[in-house]
Structure formats: C-alpha cells, structure tokens
Amino acid sequence: MRDWHAVALKRVLTLARDPVKVNRAAFYPNLGIYSFGRGVFSKPPIEGSTTSADTLYRIRGGQFIYSRLFAFEGAFALVPAEMDGCFVSNEYPTFDIDEHEVVSDYLRISICRPTAWREMASMTVGMGHRRQRLHPDAFLAHEIALPPIAEQERIVFAVGAADAAIATADDEHDAALTALRALREHTLNGLDTHRLGDLLVSIEAGKSPQAADRAPFDGEAGVLKVSAIRAGQFRPSEAKAVEEPSHFPEKARVRDGDLLISRANTRLLVGAACRVRGSFPNLFLCDKTLRLVPKPHLDPDFLVHALAASSTRAQIEDAATGTSDSMKNISQSVIRDLEIPFTRDLAEQQAIARQLDGFQQAGHAAALVRDNTATLRDALADALLSGNRSLCEPLAA
C-alpha cells in the first residue's frame, strides 16, 4: 500500500541500558514479562545481599523490553508508567522508542503477536530449546510494516477495541470463578468428610504408546494430553495423534460421562477433575489421566466439586511429588486416601452439584468468548498490519 514501508526495528528503537552497580545493602524493585505478549508483572524486589549480579539495569516507563530467554514464546512488552524505575538483569534488553516514527501501542501490536514472535524464534541462538536467546542485534533486524502515524493510530484503536472485549470477558470469567469458589467453600465446608477410596468402584489408568507431535485429523485416533483436563472442564482438542490405536486396551477409550482426573501436571493442575460430555470414540486416556468410577451413592458431578474444594486441594498439593512446580505427580493410593467433603444424601449431592455447575458453566462460557475473541483479534491485527487495506479505505460495493 502507498505510504507503507517495511522497516527494521533499529529504525524506530534504540538499545538503552542504564547500568547500576549493585549495593549489597539495597533492595531493587523488579519486574517479569509474561509470555505470549501479555505484558509485565511485578516481582519481589531483588536483594543486593543475595543476588549474584554485580550490575542491574534500571528501566523507564514507555520503553520496550523483552526477555532474551523467552522471546521464542512472546515475552515482549511495553514498560508501563507504574514500573518506571524497576530493575532487571542483562537478560532483559530495553529500548527507547522514536515516537516521531512509531506509536508505542502500534509497535506493541506489531511485535506482541504470534506471527511476529514465531518469526523471531528462528533467530534465537544457543544449545537446547529452553536455553536459546534472542540477541538484541537480531531483534533490531526484525522488520515491521510502518504506515503513516494517522494509520497507526487507527489500527491501535481497532485492535484496542478487541483488546477491551477480551478484558471484559476475562473480568466476567474471573467474577464467575470467584463466586464459584466462594459458594463451593460455603456449601462443602459444612459437610463431613469421607475417604474417597471407599466411595469408588475403581480407578482406571490409560496408556501412552508413541504419539505424533500433532493433533489428530478428523476421524483419527488420539491420546489425551494432561492439558485436556482442567478443573470442571474437558478439552478434547488437547490430544496427540496415534498411529496404532490397537495398542490401547478398550478400557482406555474415553466414554461419555467419564469422570477424569490428572495424575501428573503443574502444581495447580495436578489432581484436576472433570466430566466428559459427549461421544469421543477415537480418544484414549494416557497413563497420566485416570478414570474414577464412583459407587452409585456418589454423584460424579458432586465429586468434581469435592475434588476442587480447598481442603481437598491442600491434600493433593501436599502429597504431590516432583522437584519442580511445573510437573507434579500423585499416585492412585494418594487419590484413594483423600478425605473429601461428603453427604450420604444423593439428592443433596445432586442439588449442590447443579448449583455449583451454574457458576462453573458461566466461567467456561466467558473463557470461550475470551478465547474466540483473542483468535479474531490476532487475525484482525495480522490483516491490518499486512498493509493490504487501510482502515480509512471504503469497502467495495
């Protein structure tokens, strides 16, 4: 498009480091960068007496910053005004923005999107996927489309409207889950507890034959990943394709109505449970996903909420093994020994489950709106940044 140019980031950004020698008696406010273009967050201050660094780098509000180590997964951000004066290590290059050339939020939109960070991932160097770094020179060589300032501002406005819709859906999701947790605690805390193993017919494990590193095609068999199980939510799309489904025993096949629990996951998700709603005959349980088969006097939907109660979660997290919070494990014996909130009145269980399910479903609906809007937002940003059409250009009749 006329008046659009492809320019290297070095035209609009200048590496700006403000090194400060560490005083061992001082504390330094610190920040981190979320992956996937989600901005920055406050971290505990760096203590001069405990850090191994001799030098830290002061940053300013309005600068652009990224993580050299996590650039491959979108750890890029603008520094907000409230983070002015924070300190970071050498792993976080910072840049001044030439605002005569580029609107700061236009720059953020251009870089903080999957298309851009996938391109920059190919420029990282180092040994091992998790040790690769994006050097500032490579970052500054990355090109963006640069339209006139007026067009940049129009793009920022359009994408900003999508961002506002995402934020609204996030707020609705958080409000629904906050209400769910409060009601769950109020309802379940007054119940007696019972050992879960005495309320189950069986615990059935899946199997993990070799799987492809891709999702199954339509009609192709797949094995669930642990990410398929969230608290109260089943995600059948979280699966890997398998070439030999005959290697799975029939009992590993996912069935409508199954109550599934994750045996291994992050500290916050290990032991998460959900119900399967619908038929997925080509999906199988992996060895890290278990099926709980309750006895007739235990309602499965009630059990999902009992497993999410704070008292149960505390038992799970205390018993989980593993050296890292990113991967914890629980055994079947731990699951059997859990003391869960319980009432012998099946009708009461079902009434509690229906009430709690309402809030849970509202949270899931808001999350779905959020995810769909985010997908559309990324597509909108890609289309507008391609330069193929101006926002002020009339549509064809």
C-alpha positions as a LaTeX table, in Angstrom:
\begin{tabular}{lrrr}
\hline
Residue & $x$ (\AA) & $y$ (\AA) & $z$ (\AA) \\
\hline
Met1 & 0.00 & 0.00 & 0.00 \\
Arg2 & 1.22 & 3.51 & $-0.77$ \\
Asp3 & 2.96 & 5.24 & 2.17 \\
Trp4 & 3.60 & 1.91 & 3.91 \\
His5 & 7.20 & 0.78 & 4.37 \\
Ala6 & 8.85 & $-2.35$ & 5.72 \\
Val7 & 11.46 & $-1.12$ & 8.20 \\
Ala8 & 13.86 & $-2.84$ & 10.57 \\
Leu9 & 13.17 & $-2.23$ & 14.25 \\
Lys10 & 16.51 & $-0.42$ & 14.53 \\
Arg11 & 14.87 & 2.47 & 12.67 \\
Val12 & 12.37 & 3.05 & 15.50 \\
Leu13 & 14.15 & 1.53 & 18.53 \\
Thr14 & 17.45 & 2.31 & 20.21 \\
Leu15 & 19.04 & $-0.04$ & 22.73 \\
Ala16 & 19.08 & 1.89 & 26.02 \\
Arg17 & 20.81 & 0.35 & 29.03 \\
Asp18 & 21.12 & 2.17 & 32.37 \\
Pro19 & 23.56 & 0.02 & 34.37 \\
Val20 & 23.63 & 0.42 & 38.15 \\
Lys21 & 26.27 & $-1.20$ & 40.35 \\
Val22 & 24.61 & $-3.36$ & 42.98 \\
Asn23 & 24.73 & $-2.07$ & 46.55 \\
Arg24 & 24.67 & $-5.14$ & 48.79 \\
Ala25 & 22.64 & $-3.25$ & 51.41 \\
Ala26 & 19.92 & $-2.13$ & 48.96 \\
Phe27 & 16.70 & $-3.59$ & 47.53 \\
Tyr28 & 15.77 & $-3.17$ & 43.87 \\
Pro29 & 12.14 & $-3.22$ & 42.58 \\
Asn30 & 11.86 & $-5.92$ & 39.94 \\
Leu31 & 9.53 & $-7.00$ & 37.15 \\
Gly32 & 8.97 & $-10.01$ & 34.92 \\
Ile33 & 7.44 & $-10.40$ & 31.46 \\
Tyr34 & 4.54 & $-12.71$ & 30.75 \\
Ser35 & 4.87 & $-14.97$ & 27.73 \\
Phe36 & 2.51 & $-14.69$ & 24.76 \\
Gly37 & 2.54 & $-10.90$ & 24.63 \\
Arg38 & 0.58 & $-10.46$ & 27.88 \\
Gly39 & 2.63 & $-7.61$ & 29.34 \\
Val40 & 4.67 & $-7.31$ & 32.54 \\
Phe41 & 4.11 & $-8.20$ & 36.18 \\
Ser42 & 5.66 & $-7.12$ & 39.46 \\
Lys43 & 8.12 & $-9.49$ & 41.13 \\
Pro44 & 9.60 & $-9.42$ & 44.65 \\
Pro45 & 12.46 & $-6.92$ & 44.99 \\
Ile46 & 15.97 & $-8.06$ & 44.22 \\
Glu47 & 18.03 & $-8.12$ & 47.40 \\
Gly48 & 21.51 & $-6.75$ & 46.93 \\
Ser49 & 22.78 & $-9.07$ & 49.65 \\
Thr50 & 21.61 & $-12.24$ & 47.90 \\
Thr51 & 21.84 & $-11.56$ & 44.16 \\
Ser52 & 24.89 & $-12.86$ & 42.32 \\
Ala53 & 24.74 & $-9.94$ & 39.88 \\
Asp54 & 27.23 & $-7.10$ & 40.20 \\
Thr55 & 25.18 & $-4.89$ & 37.87 \\
Leu56 & 21.45 & $-4.40$ & 37.36 \\
Tyr57 & 19.73 & $-2.28$ & 34.73 \\
Arg58 & 17.22 & 0.47 & 35.52 \\
Ile59 & 14.25 & 0.73 & 33.17 \\
Arg60 & 11.84 & 3.57 & 32.41 \\
Gly61 & 8.14 & 3.75 & 31.70 \\
Gly62 & 7.42 & 3.85 & 27.98 \\
Gln63 & 10.41 & 1.74 & 26.97 \\
Phe64 & 10.12 & $-1.52$ & 25.07 \\
Ile65 & 11.51 & $-4.61$ & 26.76 \\
Tyr66 & 11.82 & $-8.33$ & 26.08 \\
Ser67 & 13.27 & $-11.48$ & 27.61 \\
Arg68 & 16.17 & $-12.86$ & 25.63 \\
Leu69 & 15.49 & $-16.34$ & 27.00 \\
Phe70 & 11.72 & $-16.43$ & 26.38 \\
Ala71 & 11.44 & $-14.36$ & 23.22 \\
Phe72 & 10.57 & $-17.55$ & 21.37 \\
Glu73 & 7.22 & $-17.66$ & 23.19 \\
Gly74 & 6.37 & $-13.98$ & 23.03 \\
Ala75 & 7.91 & $-12.39$ & 26.15 \\
Phe76 & 7.75 & $-8.83$ & 24.74 \\
Ala77 & 6.12 & $-5.77$ & 26.36 \\
Leu78 & 5.91 & $-2.04$ & 26.80 \\
Val79 & 7.05 & $-0.85$ & 30.24 \\
Pro80 & 4.02 & 0.79 & 31.91 \\
Ala81 & 4.44 & 4.07 & 33.77 \\
Glu82 & 3.98 & 2.39 & 37.17 \\
Met83 & 7.03 & 0.21 & 36.51 \\
Asp84 & 9.30 & 3.21 & 35.96 \\
Gly85 & 12.48 & 2.78 & 37.98 \\
Cys86 & 12.34 & $-1.00$ & 38.24 \\
Phe87 & 15.48 & $-3.05$ & 37.71 \\
Val88 & 16.20 & $-6.09$ & 35.57 \\
Ser89 & 19.14 & $-8.30$ & 34.72 \\
Asn90 & 21.12 & $-8.33$ & 31.50 \\
Glu91 & 18.64 & $-10.92$ & 30.17 \\
Tyr92 & 16.09 & $-8.13$ & 29.59 \\
Pro93 & 17.22 & $-5.66$ & 26.87 \\
Thr94 & 15.37 & $-2.33$ & 26.92 \\
Phe95 & 14.86 & 0.15 & 24.10 \\
Asp96 & 13.84 & 3.77 & 23.67 \\
Ile97 & 11.08 & 4.32 & 21.11 \\
Asp98 & 11.24 & 7.03 & 18.43 \\
Glu99 & 7.69 & 8.32 & 18.82 \\
His100 & 8.09 & 10.59 & 15.79 \\
Glu101 & 8.22 & 7.41 & 13.69 \\
Val102 & 6.01 & 4.93 & 15.51 \\
Val103 & 3.13 & 4.96 & 18.01 \\
Ser104 & 4.15 & 2.91 & 21.04 \\
Asp105 & 0.99 & 0.81 & 21.04 \\
Tyr106 & 1.31 & 0.21 & 17.31 \\
Leu107 & 4.80 & $-1.15$ & 17.99 \\
Arg108 & 3.41 & $-3.36$ & 20.77 \\
Ile109 & 0.68 & $-4.73$ & 18.50 \\
Ser110 & 3.22 & $-5.39$ & 15.72 \\
Ile111 & 5.57 & $-7.37$ & 17.95 \\
Cys112 & 3.32 & $-8.87$ & 20.64 \\
Arg113 & 1.51 & $-11.31$ & 18.34 \\
Pro114 & 2.17 & $-14.94$ & 17.40 \\
Thr115 & 3.13 & $-14.17$ & 13.79 \\
Ala116 & 5.97 & $-11.88$ & 14.89 \\
Trp117 & 7.44 & $-13.94$ & 17.71 \\
Arg118 & 7.36 & $-17.11$ & 15.59 \\
Glu119 & 9.50 & $-15.27$ & 13.04 \\
Met120 & 11.89 & $-14.08$ & 15.74 \\
Ala121 & 12.09 & $-17.57$ & 17.27 \\
Ser122 & 14.02 & $-18.62$ & 14.17 \\
Met123 & 16.68 & $-16.02$ & 15.04 \\
Thr124 & 17.41 & $-17.32$ & 18.54 \\
Val125 & 20.78 & $-18.93$ & 19.23 \\
Gly126 & 22.01 & $-21.35$ & 21.91 \\
Met127 & 22.02 & $-25.01$ & 22.88 \\
Gly128 & 18.67 & $-26.56$ & 23.69 \\
His129 & 15.16 & $-25.21$ & 23.14 \\
Arg130 & 14.91 & $-23.67$ & 26.61 \\
Arg131 & 18.38 & $-22.09$ & 26.52 \\
Gln132 & 18.09 & $-20.27$ & 23.20 \\
Arg133 & 18.35 & $-16.49$ & 23.34 \\
Leu134 & 17.35 & $-13.67$ & 21.01 \\
His135 & 20.26 & $-11.25$ & 20.69 \\
Pro136 & 19.38 & $-7.51$ & 20.55 \\
Asp137 & 21.06 & $-7.17$ & 17.14 \\
Ala138 & 18.83 & $-9.93$ & 15.73 \\
Phe139 & 15.77 & $-8.36$ & 17.36 \\
Leu140 & 16.58 & $-4.95$ & 15.86 \\
Ala141 & 16.96 & $-6.55$ & 12.42 \\
His142 & 13.35 & $-7.79$ & 12.51 \\
Glu143 & 11.13 & $-5.86$ & 10.11 \\
Ile144 & 7.68 & $-4.42$ & 10.72 \\
Ala145 & 5.22 & $-2.66$ & 8.43 \\
Leu146 & 5.28 & 1.09 & 9.12 \\
Pro147 & 2.34 & 3.15 & 7.83 \\
Pro148 & 1.80 & 6.87 & 8.45 \\
Ile149 & 1.15 & 7.87 & 12.07 \\
Ala150 & $-2.54$ & 8.51 & 11.41 \\
Glu151 & $-2.99$ & 4.96 & 10.08 \\
Gln152 & $-1.04$ & 3.55 & 13.04 \\
Glu153 & $-3.44$ & 5.30 & 15.40 \\
Arg154 & $-6.46$ & 3.90 & 13.56 \\
Ile155 & $-5.03$ & 0.38 & 13.81 \\
Val156 & $-4.34$ & 0.86 & 17.53 \\
Phe157 & $-7.96$ & 1.96 & 18.02 \\
Ala158 & $-9.38$ & $-1.03$ & 16.11 \\
Val159 & $-7.22$ & $-3.64$ & 17.83 \\
Gly160 & $-7.74$ & $-1.86$ & 21.14 \\
Ala161 & $-11.49$ & $-2.42$ & 20.82 \\
Ala162 & $-10.85$ & $-6.15$ & 20.51 \\
Asp163 & $-8.49$ & $-6.00$ & 23.50 \\
Ala164 & $-11.22$ & $-4.28$ & 25.54 \\
Ala165 & $-13.66$ & $-7.09$ & 24.65 \\
Ile166 & $-11.08$ & $-9.65$ & 25.75 \\
Ala167 & $-10.57$ & $-7.79$ & 29.04 \\
Thr168 & $-14.35$ & $-7.74$ & 29.63 \\
Ala169 & $-14.57$ & $-11.50$ & 29.04 \\
Asp170 & $-11.62$ & $-12.00$ & 31.41 \\
Asp171 & $-13.41$ & $-9.98$ & 34.09 \\
Glu172 & $-16.60$ & $-12.00$ & 33.63 \\
His173 & $-14.63$ & $-15.24$ & 33.81 \\
Asp174 & $-12.84$ & $-14.14$ & 36.98 \\
Ala175 & $-16.09$ & $-12.99$ & 38.59 \\
Ala176 & $-17.83$ & $-16.30$ & 37.84 \\
Leu177 & $-14.94$ & $-18.35$ & 39.22 \\
Thr178 & $-14.65$ & $-16.14$ & 42.33 \\
Ala179 & $-18.36$ & $-16.67$ & 43.01 \\
Leu180 & $-17.96$ & $-20.41$ & 42.33 \\
Arg181 & $-15.10$ & $-20.77$ & 44.80 \\
Ala182 & $-16.92$ & $-18.80$ & 47.50 \\
Leu183 & $-20.14$ & $-20.79$ & 47.09 \\
Arg184 & $-18.25$ & $-24.09$ & 46.90 \\
Glu185 & $-16.44$ & $-23.37$ & 50.17 \\
His186 & $-19.63$ & $-22.19$ & 51.87 \\
Thr187 & $-21.53$ & $-25.29$ & 50.73 \\
Leu188 & $-18.92$ & $-28.01$ & 51.17 \\
Asn189 & $-17.17$ & $-26.82$ & 54.34 \\
Gly190 & $-20.16$ & $-27.75$ & 56.46 \\
Leu191 & $-20.15$ & $-31.37$ & 55.30 \\
Asp192 & $-18.49$ & $-34.33$ & 56.93 \\
Thr193 & $-15.52$ & $-35.90$ & 55.15 \\
His194 & $-15.04$ & $-39.41$ & 53.83 \\
Arg195 & $-12.13$ & $-41.38$ & 52.37 \\
Leu196 & $-12.51$ & $-41.28$ & 48.59 \\
Gly197 & $-11.28$ & $-44.84$ & 48.02 \\
Asp198 & $-14.27$ & $-46.18$ & 49.98 \\
Leu199 & $-16.62$ & $-44.37$ & 47.59 \\
Leu200 & $-15.10$ & $-45.68$ & 44.35 \\
Val201 & $-15.64$ & $-48.84$ & 42.37 \\
Ser202 & $-12.29$ & $-48.49$ & 40.64 \\
Ile203 & $-9.56$ & $-46.22$ & 39.30 \\
Glu204 & $-8.64$ & $-46.99$ & 35.69 \\
Ala205 & $-5.44$ & $-45.81$ & 34.01 \\
Gly206 & $-4.74$ & $-45.16$ & 30.37 \\
Lys207 & $-1.70$ & $-46.00$ & 28.31 \\
Ser208 & 0.81 & $-43.94$ & 26.34 \\
Pro209 & 2.03 & $-45.63$ & 23.16 \\
Gln210 & 4.14 & $-43.50$ & 20.83 \\
Ala211 & 2.18 & $-40.50$ & 19.56 \\
Ala212 & 2.79 & $-37.90$ & 16.87 \\
Asp213 & 3.61 & $-34.34$ & 17.84 \\
Arg214 & 0.39 & $-33.02$ & 16.32 \\
Ala215 & $-3.34$ & $-33.09$ & 16.89 \\
Pro216 & $-5.42$ & $-35.89$ & 15.33 \\
Phe217 & $-7.02$ & $-35.25$ & 11.96 \\
Asp218 & $-10.78$ & $-35.78$ & 11.59 \\
Gly219 & $-11.61$ & $-39.37$ & 12.50 \\
Glu220 & $-8.03$ & $-40.18$ & 13.50 \\
Ala221 & $-7.33$ & $-41.75$ & 16.87 \\
Gly222 & $-5.76$ & $-39.61$ & 19.56 \\
Val223 & $-4.44$ & $-39.89$ & 23.10 \\
Leu224 & $-5.32$ & $-37.18$ & 25.62 \\
Lys225 & $-2.66$ & $-34.81$ & 26.89 \\
Val226 & $-2.79$ & $-33.84$ & 30.56 \\
Ser227 & $-3.86$ & $-30.34$ & 29.43 \\
Ala228 & $-7.19$ & $-31.89$ & 28.36 \\
Ile229 & $-8.28$ & $-31.98$ & 32.00 \\
Arg230 & $-8.95$ & $-28.72$ & 33.82 \\
Ala231 & $-10.97$ & $-28.18$ & 36.97 \\
Gly232 & $-14.50$ & $-28.89$ & 35.78 \\
Gln233 & $-13.61$ & $-28.63$ & 32.08 \\
Phe234 & $-12.80$ & $-31.29$ & 29.49 \\
Arg235 & $-10.82$ & $-30.19$ & 26.42 \\
Pro236 & $-11.00$ & $-32.96$ & 23.82 \\
Ser237 & $-8.92$ & $-30.96$ & 21.34 \\
Glu238 & $-5.92$ & $-31.37$ & 23.66 \\
Ala239 & $-4.75$ & $-34.68$ & 22.18 \\
Lys240 & $-1.92$ & $-36.17$ & 20.13 \\
Ala241 & $-2.44$ & $-38.38$ & 17.11 \\
Val242 & $-1.61$ & $-42.10$ & 17.48 \\
Glu243 & $-0.86$ & $-44.40$ & 14.57 \\
Glu244 & $-1.71$ & $-47.69$ & 16.30 \\
Pro245 & $-4.91$ & $-47.33$ & 18.38 \\
Ser246 & $-4.98$ & $-51.12$ & 18.64 \\
His247 & $-2.19$ & $-50.77$ & 21.23 \\
Phe248 & $-4.72$ & $-49.25$ & 23.65 \\
Pro249 & $-6.86$ & $-51.54$ & 25.80 \\
Glu250 & $-10.58$ & $-50.99$ & 25.34 \\
Lys251 & $-10.91$ & $-49.67$ & 28.89 \\
Ala252 & $-8.63$ & $-46.75$ & 27.93 \\
Arg253 & $-11.19$ & $-45.44$ & 25.42 \\
Val254 & $-12.84$ & $-42.17$ & 26.52 \\
Arg255 & $-16.55$ & $-42.62$ & 27.21 \\
Asp256 & $-19.43$ & $-40.19$ & 27.55 \\
Gly257 & $-19.95$ & $-39.43$ & 31.24 \\
Asp258 & $-16.41$ & $-40.37$ & 32.32 \\
Leu259 & $-15.02$ & $-38.65$ & 35.39 \\
Leu260 & $-11.36$ & $-37.98$ & 34.63 \\
Ile261 & $-8.54$ & $-36.80$ & 36.89 \\
Ser262 & $-4.97$ & $-35.80$ & 36.02 \\
Arg263 & $-2.28$ & $-37.85$ & 37.75 \\
Ala264 & 0.53 & $-35.53$ & 36.63 \\
Asn265 & 0.55 & $-31.82$ & 35.81 \\
Thr266 & 1.64 & $-28.50$ & 37.26 \\
Arg267 & 1.27 & $-27.96$ & 41.00 \\
Leu268 & $-2.03$ & $-26.12$ & 40.49 \\
Leu269 & $-3.48$ & $-28.60$ & 37.98 \\
Val270 & $-2.35$ & $-31.99$ & 39.25 \\
Gly271 & $-5.46$ & $-33.73$ & 40.57 \\
Ala272 & $-7.80$ & $-31.57$ & 38.48 \\
Ala273 & $-11.02$ & $-33.40$ & 37.61 \\
Cys274 & $-13.77$ & $-33.05$ & 35.02 \\
Arg275 & $-16.70$ & $-34.88$ & 33.38 \\
Val276 & $-16.74$ & $-35.92$ & 29.73 \\
Arg277 & $-19.86$ & $-34.64$ & 27.96 \\
Gly278 & $-20.39$ & $-36.17$ & 24.55 \\
Ser279 & $-19.06$ & $-39.06$ & 22.48 \\
Phe280 & $-15.36$ & $-39.20$ & 21.58 \\
Pro281 & $-14.87$ & $-42.80$ & 20.43 \\
Asn282 & $-11.45$ & $-42.14$ & 18.90 \\
Leu283 & $-9.90$ & $-40.64$ & 22.03 \\
Phe284 & $-7.94$ & $-42.64$ & 24.61 \\
Leu285 & $-6.62$ & $-41.97$ & 28.10 \\
Cys286 & $-2.88$ & $-41.60$ & 28.53 \\
Asp287 & $-1.10$ & $-43.05$ & 31.54 \\
Lys288 & $-1.23$ & $-39.64$ & 33.25 \\
Thr289 & $-5.03$ & $-39.44$ & 33.01 \\
Leu290 & $-7.21$ & $-41.64$ & 35.19 \\
Arg291 & $-10.87$ & $-42.56$ & 35.16 \\
Leu292 & $-12.62$ & $-42.58$ & 38.53 \\
Val293 & $-15.64$ & $-44.90$ & 38.70 \\
Pro294 & $-17.78$ & $-43.88$ & 41.71 \\
Lys295 & $-20.18$ & $-46.13$ & 43.53 \\
Pro296 & $-23.92$ & $-45.49$ & 42.97 \\
His297 & $-24.26$ & $-43.38$ & 46.13 \\
Leu298 & $-21.63$ & $-40.84$ & 44.96 \\
Asp299 & $-22.76$ & $-38.37$ & 42.29 \\
Pro300 & $-19.94$ & $-37.82$ & 39.73 \\
Asp301 & $-20.67$ & $-34.10$ & 39.30 \\
Phe302 & $-20.63$ & $-33.62$ & 43.06 \\
Leu303 & $-17.27$ & $-35.43$ & 43.17 \\
Val304 & $-15.78$ & $-32.99$ & 40.63 \\
His305 & $-16.54$ & $-30.14$ & 43.02 \\
Ala306 & $-15.44$ & $-32.09$ & 46.11 \\
Leu307 & $-12.05$ & $-32.64$ & 44.45 \\
Ala308 & $-11.78$ & $-28.88$ & 43.78 \\
Ala309 & $-12.59$ & $-27.90$ & 47.38 \\
Ser310 & $-9.76$ & $-26.08$ & 49.13 \\
Ser311 & $-9.41$ & $-28.80$ & 51.77 \\
Thr312 & $-9.00$ & $-31.47$ & 49.08 \\
Arg313 & $-6.65$ & $-29.34$ & 47.00 \\
Ala314 & $-4.43$ & $-28.84$ & 50.06 \\
Gln315 & $-4.15$ & $-32.62$ & 50.49 \\
Ile316 & $-3.31$ & $-33.11$ & 46.81 \\
Glu317 & $-0.65$ & $-30.41$ & 46.70 \\
Asp318 & 0.92 & $-31.62$ & 49.95 \\
Ala319 & 1.11 & $-35.21$ & 48.69 \\
Ala320 & 2.26 & $-34.41$ & 45.14 \\
Thr321 & 5.84 & $-35.36$ & 44.36 \\
Gly322 & 8.29 & $-33.78$ & 41.95 \\
Thr323 & 11.19 & $-31.36$ & 42.15 \\
Ser324 & 9.52 & $-28.65$ & 40.05 \\
Asp325 & 6.15 & $-26.88$ & 40.29 \\
Ser326 & 5.88 & $-27.37$ & 36.52 \\
Met327 & 5.45 & $-31.14$ & 36.92 \\
Lys328 & 3.97 & $-32.79$ & 39.98 \\
Asn329 & 2.68 & $-36.34$ & 40.35 \\
Ile330 & 0.18 & $-38.10$ & 42.58 \\
Ser331 & $-0.34$ & $-41.83$ & 42.88 \\
Gln332 & $-3.54$ & $-43.81$ & 42.88 \\
Ser333 & $-3.02$ & $-44.50$ & 46.57 \\
Val334 & $-2.93$ & $-40.75$ & 47.26 \\
Ile335 & $-6.20$ & $-40.34$ & 45.38 \\
Arg336 & $-7.82$ & $-43.19$ & 47.33 \\
Asp337 & $-6.70$ & $-41.72$ & 50.66 \\
Leu338 & $-8.12$ & $-38.24$ & 50.01 \\
Glu339 & $-10.64$ & $-37.11$ & 52.60 \\
Ile340 & $-13.33$ & $-35.33$ & 50.59 \\
Pro341 & $-16.45$ & $-33.39$ & 51.67 \\
Phe342 & $-19.35$ & $-35.81$ & 51.51 \\
Thr343 & $-23.01$ & $-36.25$ & 52.35 \\
Arg344 & $-24.74$ & $-39.63$ & 52.09 \\
Asp345 & $-27.90$ & $-37.94$ & 50.78 \\
Leu346 & $-27.61$ & $-38.45$ & 46.99 \\
Ala347 & $-30.35$ & $-35.90$ & 46.28 \\
Glu348 & $-28.44$ & $-33.30$ & 48.31 \\
Gln349 & $-25.24$ & $-34.10$ & 46.38 \\
Gln350 & $-27.07$ & $-33.60$ & 43.09 \\
Ala351 & $-28.64$ & $-30.32$ & 44.24 \\
Ile352 & $-25.24$ & $-28.98$ & 45.33 \\
Ala353 & $-23.68$ & $-30.04$ & 42.02 \\
Arg354 & $-26.42$ & $-28.33$ & 39.96 \\
Gln355 & $-25.99$ & $-25.08$ & 41.85 \\
Leu356 & $-22.21$ & $-25.05$ & 41.54 \\
Asp357 & $-22.31$ & $-26.16$ & 37.90 \\
Gly358 & $-24.22$ & $-22.99$ & 37.01 \\
Phe359 & $-21.36$ & $-20.75$ & 38.11 \\
Gln360 & $-18.79$ & $-23.09$ & 36.60 \\
Gln361 & $-20.53$ & $-23.07$ & 33.22 \\
Ala362 & $-20.75$ & $-19.28$ & 33.30 \\
Gly363 & $-16.99$ & $-19.15$ & 33.82 \\
His364 & $-16.36$ & $-21.58$ & 30.98 \\
Ala365 & $-18.66$ & $-19.62$ & 28.65 \\
Ala366 & $-16.77$ & $-16.40$ & 29.39 \\
Ala367 & $-13.46$ & $-18.20$ & 28.79 \\
Leu368 & $-14.75$ & $-19.45$ & 25.43 \\
Val369 & $-15.77$ & $-15.93$ & 24.44 \\
Arg370 & $-12.36$ & $-14.70$ & 25.53 \\
Asp371 & $-10.50$ & $-17.36$ & 23.52 \\
Asn372 & $-12.61$ & $-16.83$ & 20.38 \\
Thr373 & $-12.22$ & $-13.06$ & 20.62 \\
Ala374 & $-8.45$ & $-13.42$ & 21.06 \\
Thr375 & $-8.28$ & $-15.57$ & 17.93 \\
Leu376 & $-10.23$ & $-12.96$ & 15.98 \\
Arg377 & $-8.10$ & $-10.20$ & 17.47 \\
Asp378 & $-4.88$ & $-11.84$ & 16.25 \\
Ala379 & $-6.39$ & $-12.34$ & 12.79 \\
Leu380 & $-7.51$ & $-8.69$ & 12.73 \\
Ala381 & $-4.05$ & $-7.48$ & 13.76 \\
Asp382 & $-2.39$ & $-9.62$ & 11.09 \\
Ala383 & $-4.78$ & $-8.33$ & 8.42 \\
Leu384 & $-4.37$ & $-4.68$ & 9.36 \\
Leu385 & $-0.59$ & $-4.94$ & 9.69 \\
Ser386 & $-0.28$ & $-6.55$ & 6.29 \\
Gly387 & $-0.84$ & $-3.16$ & 4.68 \\
Asn388 & $-3.29$ & $-4.61$ & 2.14 \\
Arg389 & $-6.12$ & $-2.31$ & 3.22 \\
Ser390 & $-6.36$ & 0.96 & 5.08 \\
Leu391 & $-8.99$ & 1.44 & 7.76 \\
Cys392 & $-9.98$ & 4.68 & 6.10 \\
Glu393 & $-10.34$ & 2.99 & 2.70 \\
Pro394 & $-14.01$ & 2.34 & 1.75 \\
Leu395 & $-15.14$ & $-1.23$ & 1.22 \\
Ala396 & $-16.02$ & $-2.26$ & $-2.32$ \\
Ala397 & $-19.71$ & $-2.26$ & $-3.13$ \\
\hline
\end{tabular}
